[in-house]
């Protein structure tokens, strides 16, 4: 394997390649990995950074497709369950774990609604079985008593008459999944570059601009894949998107004391929509999400509107003894789903992806969702090979672990700080060794930013030397998620600046 590093800027990009990938969200990084694993020469670029767009603004859930089953979309529900199992058991078990989820059966939830919920989680378990995901990976859902419900979530209303306990997959960090995909692609020989914008695009190449230096250069490619998400229609004509905004708010764990699971609150008037309070490893909860259509120009970073925040507080408050207020909200974020334009509301649009070919031969992949990125990438590369006439090996990603992946037993046996193991898997010790090689002491490398911000200098330094971080924003908003809470971001900025000052890219020994 070659060095598994990401490069900021366009230096070192070759003049020709087999596959040029535009966009380094989860889909673009997945495409780069799929193509590189088939033995193709790959160049993958992004105008901003890895996981800049929608991929870092998810709920951090790896869904089994239950919502799609409720809407009669059996195929996409099964696909979601299959891809969830692959992520949890093969490709990224270091980043995805089973999350218990409780829907409290409160007094204002009718008997028929509770019955439908129980049937729903039962169908979800059937999806798990059909996807061949092991019971040890995702336990069986069940009805629980009022006492059990309040034991798992002390904050739910006192009139609760029980709950429904189910399980789904949860990511340690969605941006870290994208980084692992990109670095695994790089370890297989792909050239992965951030801060490199595609100014012009055809089916046989592109004009690229280094956003750090302003230098422009052309690259020839046997096939070009557009994986830019909600910006896909800006590079290729004939694509019509109908973006949907998903907003989340962030609260501290002190606002939801005694909660040891995710809490689900049904959206009034909707049979298959919920607001989730999702516990995070950094002592926060993410509460989301909305599903609202967005018109007009697509912003670089969407802003969560006030009405979305009010909606989330209102719905989650329906199941809490003490409803949350604006004072509890310490952060908020919004992401835009790149849905294909069709009739109906964005909440009803299918999350199935599509692979389209432009008149000039550019292959564009849009739609879909984070959980099914691998299948989206496989379909995009298959189509690109068909259009270009290139020959390559079969898709390997179904059985290809990402960097850091290992069985849960192997992860538990790693002698390294628990936080690093959670975020880097088998590379945990390498993250620490990298900091020590740059002259830091172990105590300096592992000291958290503050008692309430667990991010360490070792992580930030690794973000620069191996993950292409070019500035404070890269480190705090994508290599770590400190930036989701603005007050924490201010506290962490000095350490991020220190990491940038002391880190220099060094070769990886993969």
N, C-alpha and C positions, 0 to 999 in steps of 0.2 A: 504493500500500500504506500501511497505518497502522503505527504504532509496534509493532515486534515485541517487546513486553515482556510479562513475566509479573508479576502483582501478588500480593503476599502480603497476605491478608486480603480481606474482602468488599466494601470500599469501591469504589463505581463500578459494581457489578453492576446491570443494568437490571431493571425490574419484570417485563418480559415478554421472551420469546425464542422463536424457532422450535424450537431444539433445546437441551435441557439435558443435559449430559454429566456423570455422576458418576464420578470416578476419573481420575487423570492418570498412570497407568502407560502402557506402550507402547500398549496397546489404546485406552484412553480418549483419549490424545493423538492417536492415529491417527484415532479417530472424530471428534474436534473438527476436525482438518485436513480430513478427507473432507467433512464437512458444510459447513464454511466455504468450501471450494473449489467446492462446488455452488451457492454464492450464498446460503446460509441464514444467518440470524442465529444465533449460537452462544454459549452460556455453558458453560464447562467448569470444574469445581471439584474440589478434593481436600481432604479433612480434614487432611492432613499437608503433603505436598510433592510436587512432580513426581518420579516414579520412586521413590516411597517404598518400595513393596513389592517384589514378585517381579522386576520389570523391572531392578532394579539388582543382583540377586543371581544373574545368569546366568553361563554359562561365557564370555560375550563372543563366542560363535561364531554365525555365520549359516549354519545347516546346510542342506545340499542334500538331506536326506531319506533318506540311505542306510539308516539304522536302520529306518525305516518300510518301506522296500522289502524289507528282510530279513524283516520280519514279515508281508509280503503286503499291506501298506497302500499299494497302488500310487498311488491318487488323492492321498493326503496327501503321499507322497514326491514326486510330480510337482509338486504345489502348492508344496512347500518349495523345490524347485529353481528354479521360476519366480520366486518371491518373492526368493530369494537373488540371482538375476541382476538383478532390478529394483533392489534395494538397491545392488549393486556397480557397476552401469552407469548408473543414472539418478538415483535419489532421494538416495543418500548415498555416492557414491564417495570423498568426503573422509574418511568415517568407517569404511569397510569395505575391507579389502585381502585379497589372497590369502595364505593361511597354509599353508606346507608342513607335512605331518604324516607322521611315520615310525612304522610299526609294526615293531619289531625282531623278526626271526625267530630266537628263542632256542632253546636245546636242548630246553626243555620244551614247545615248541609243535610239535604233531604235523604230519606232512605233510598230512593232510586239513584240519586247521585253517588251515594256510598257504594251501592251495588255495582254501578258502572265502573267505579274506580277499582273495586276488587277484581272485576272481570278484566279490566285493562291490565293490571299488573300480572294477572295470571297469563294473559296473552303474551305479555312481555317475557315471561319466563319460558313460554313455549318457543318464542323467537330465540332465546338463549340456547335452548335444547337443539333447535333446528340448525343453529349456527355452530353447534358442537363446541361451545364454550364450557369449560369444566365447572362443575358445581363448586369446587374449591375456589374458583376465581370469582364467581358471582353467586352468593347464597340464595336460598329460596325465599321469595316474598311471602308475607303472611299478615293476617290480622293480629293486632296487638291490643292489649287492654289499656284502659285509661292510665293505670299506674305505670305501665311500660312506656307509654307515650310521653308522660311527664318525666320519667327517668331519663329518656333520651333527649328531651327538649323541655326543660323546666319552664320556659317562657310561654308555652302555649296556654290558651284560655282554660280556666278552671272548670268550665262546663263541658270539656272534651269528654266524649264517651268511648274513646278508643282511637286507634289509628291504623293506617295501612303502611307497613314497612316493606320497602322494596330496595333494590340495589342497582346502581349503574356505575359506569366508569368515570373517574375524575382525573384530570391532568394535574400534575404538580405545577405546570406552567405551560400555557399554549405556545408562547414565544420560544420557550426552550425546546419544545418538540420541533419547531421549524428550524431552529439552530442545529439540532442534532441531525435532521434530514440533510441540511445543507453541508454540514461537516462530513457526514458519511459519504455524500456524493463527492466531496473534495478528496476524501481518502481513496476513492476509486478513480481518481484522475480528473474529475471535473474542475474547470476553472470557475470559481464562484466569486463574484465581485459586486460589492455594494457601491453606492455613489456613482453609478454608471447608467446614464439615461439613454434609452433608444429614442433618437430624434426622428429618424425615418425608418420604415419597416417594409420589407417585401418578403416574399416566400423564399428568397435566396440570400438574404442577408440584411444588414442594418447599418445605419450611421449611428455610432455610439459617441456620447460625450462624457468625458470624465468630469464629474461635478466638483471635484476637488481642485483640478487644474484648468478646466475649461477646454482642454485638448479634445479634438474630434478625430475620429478615425473610422474607417469602414471595415466591416468584417463580413466575409462570405460564409454562407452556411448551406448545407444540403437540405436542411429543413429548419423552419423557424416556428416556435410555439409561443403563443401569446397567453400568458397566465397572469394577467395583471388585475384580475378581479373586477371591481367596480369601475376601473379605468380602461377595461378592455375595448370599449367602443371608441375610445379616443385614439387608438392606434390602428384600428381596422374598421373599414366601412361595412355597413350592412348588419351590424349587431345592435339589437335593441334591448336595453336592460331596464329593469324596474327595481331600483335599489330599495331595500327595506332596512329601517334603522332598528337595531337592538341596543337598548340602553340598560346599563347596570349602575347601581349605586354601591358605595363601599362604606361599611360601618365597622367599628372596632368590636372585638369579641365582648367587651364590657357592656355593649348595648344589647347583646343577646347572651346573657350569662347562663351557664349550665346547659348549653346546646352541644350535643355530641354527634349530630347528624345534619343532613340537609333537611330543611323544612319546606314543604310544598303547600301553596295556597291557591285554590282554584280561582280563576278569573271569572267574576260574575257574568253570567249570560253566555259563557263559552263551555262547550263540553269537553274540550281536549287541550285547553291552555292553562298554564300554571305560572305563578311567580315563585321563584326558588330563593331561599336564603341558603347560600352555599358556604360552608366553613373553608377557610384557606389556611395553609401552613404558617402564614406570617401573622397569625392572631387577628385576622380580619374576616369579615363575611362579605361576599359579593351577592347582591340582591338584584335579580333580573328575571325576565327581560321583556322588553316591549317588542312590538312588531308593527312598525308604522311606515307607510310609503314615503319616499323622499323624492322631491322634484328639484330640478335645477342643476347647477354645476356641482360636481362631486368635490368636496373639500379634501385637502391633504389629511387632516385629522378632524373627524366629525365632533360637534359639540353636543352634549346631552341637553335637550331642552328642559325647561322647568316643568312643563306638563308631564313629561315622562317620569321625572323624579316624583312628582305628586302621585301619579298613577301607581308606581311601585310601592310607595309608602302606604297608600290606601289599601292595596290588595293584600300585602303581607300583614298589615295591621289587623285584618279580619280574623286571623288565627292566633294572635298574640294577646296575652293578658294586659300587657302595657304596650300599646302601639308605639312605633318609632316616630320620631319627629325630625324636622330638618336639622336640629342640633345634633342628632346622631350621625348624620351623613358627613363623612370626612373626605369623600372623593366620589367621582362619577366618571363613567366613560361610555362611549357609544361606538358601535361598529356598523358598517353597511354591508348587507348581504347582496351579492351580485346575481340577482334573480333575473331570468329571462322574462321579457315583457309579454304578458298575455292578459286575458280577461280575469277579473276578480280582484279581491284584495290581496295584499302581499302575504297576509296570514294564511291564505288559501292556496297560494302558488306552490307548485311542486318544488321540492328541494332536489329533484333529480338533476344531474349535471348534463351538459350538452357539449359535444365537440364539433366545431364548425370549421369550414375551410373557405377562405376568402378567394376572390378572383385571382389574386396574385400568388395564392398557394400558402398563405399564412394559416397555420392551424391554431384555433382559439378554443380554450376550454373555459367554460363559465358555469355558474350555478353550483349545485352541490353544497357540501358543508364540510367542516373540519374532519369529522369522523371518517368520511369516505374519501379523503384526499388520495389514498393509495390507489383506489380503483379509478378515480378521475385521472390520475397520472398515467396509469397503465393504458387506459383508453386513448388518451391524448398521444402517447408515444406510438401506440399501434396505428392510429390514424396517420401520424406524421410519416411513419415508415411506409405506409401504403401509398401516400401521396408522392413521396420523394423517390420511391423505388429502392430505397436502401435495404440492405440485409443486415440483420442483427440477431443476437440470441433471444430466447424467450424471456418474458418478464420474470424476474427473480425476487421481487420485493415481498411477496407473500411469506417467504421463509428467510428473509434477510434481516437480522437484528441490526438496529442502529448502534452507533458508537455508544458505549456505556451500558448496553442492555445485558441482562443476565437473569437467571431464574431468581425467584424471591428468596430461596434458600441461599443462593450464592451472594446475593446482595446483602443479606443479613449477616454473612460471615466476613464482610469486608472490614478491615481494621482501619477506619478513617472516620472523621467527624460525620455524625448522622445527617446533618444538613447537606453536606457535600455528596453523600451517597444518594440521598433523595433526588438531587438535582443533576448529578453527573454519573451516577451508577458506578461502573467499574473504572471510570476515569477520575474518581474522587481523589485518589492519592496523587494522580498526575497534576490535578489542579493545585494541590498544596505544594508539590515538588516544584512546579513552575514558579510559584512565588518565592520559594526558598532559593531557587537558582538565580533569582534577580536580587538577592541580598537581604530579603526580609527574614526576620526571625519567625519561628512558628507562632509565637504569641501575637506578633504584629499581623501575620497573615490571617489568623483565625479570630481576631477580636471583632465582635459585631460593631456595626455603625453606632448603635446605642442599645440600651437595655430593651427597647421596644422595636428596633429595626435589626433583624438578624443577619443582614447581608454583610459579608466579610470582604476584606481587601484582596484575599486570594481569588475570590470569584471575579472581582472587578479587573484584576490584573489579567486573569485568563481571558476575560472578555476582549481585552486589547490584543494580547499576543496570539490568540488562536481563533477568535470569533469575529474579528474585523471591526470592533468598536472604534469609532473615530472621534467621538466626543462624549460629553457628559450625558446627553440625551440617549445615545446608544446604550450606555451603561445602565442608566437608571430607569429607562422606559421600556427596554427590550431585553437586555442581558439579565436584568433583574426587573422587578415590577414595583420598585419603590415609588416611582413617579405617579402611580395611581392615587396616592395620597399626597397632595401638594405640600402639606406641612412636613411630612417625612422626607420629601424630595429636598427641601431646603437643608435639612439636617445632614443628608447624605452627600450633598454636592462636594464638600471639601475632600472627602475620601475618594470620590470618583475622580476629581482633578488630580489627586495624588497618584492614583493608579495610572492615569494617562501620562503623568510626568515620568514615572519610573519604568513603565513597561516598554519593552522593545520586542518586535516580532522575533521569535526564535523557532527553529524547525521542530516540528512534532516528530516523535519517534514511534509512529503507529506501526 
